Amino acid sequence: MKILKYASLGFAGILFTAVAILFILANREGANKMSVSIEINKSPTELWPWLEEPEKIKQWVGWVVEIKPLTPGKQGVGAKAHWVMEDRNNGGARVEMDDEVIEYVPLKKIVTRLAASESFTGESSFVVEDLGGKSRLTSTGRYDFGSPFVKLLTTLVMSSAGDKLKEDMMRLKGLVEKR
């Protein structure tokens, strides 16, 4: 019986340590942020439509099923859209989110505020630098998670999201450069 007691205490200690480590990692500075930069061998003018037009965005942002503009014809600050995605890391679960453009500088910068019901909120930005016939695109995101369990897993979630963003940006590079 003593062995069972010690084994239980040992397991509880390991579990507590794991949760404590996840808590510390999730609450460190920048744990909920990611940034990816890529050079694209096309000018900002050639790249920009791929950051604004829903049909083009759906070609390079993985998992996107639908982007429905909620303010048709409007571009820039105040433009809103409803996104539907299938999360392939979660068995194809449907994820719906709304975004609103909160900062807009044509050919240079788009910042959106995102909200996915109770899952997460955050901000995402695309900044385009003109490199003389080519572009540097930097995407930065900051997200806050609603579920205490997901908050605990922030480091793992953001790592996975960062990997997906890198894949998406490489897909974008391929699409833009072949045109």
Secondary structure by P-SEA (a helix, b strand, c coil): caaaaaaaaaaaaaaaaaaaaaaaaaacccccbbbbbbbbcccccccccccccaaaaaacccccccccccccccccccccbbbbbbccccccccccccccccccccccbbbbbbbccccccbbbbbbbbbcccbbbbbbbbbbbbccaaaaaaaaaaaaaaaaaaaaaaaaaaaaaaac
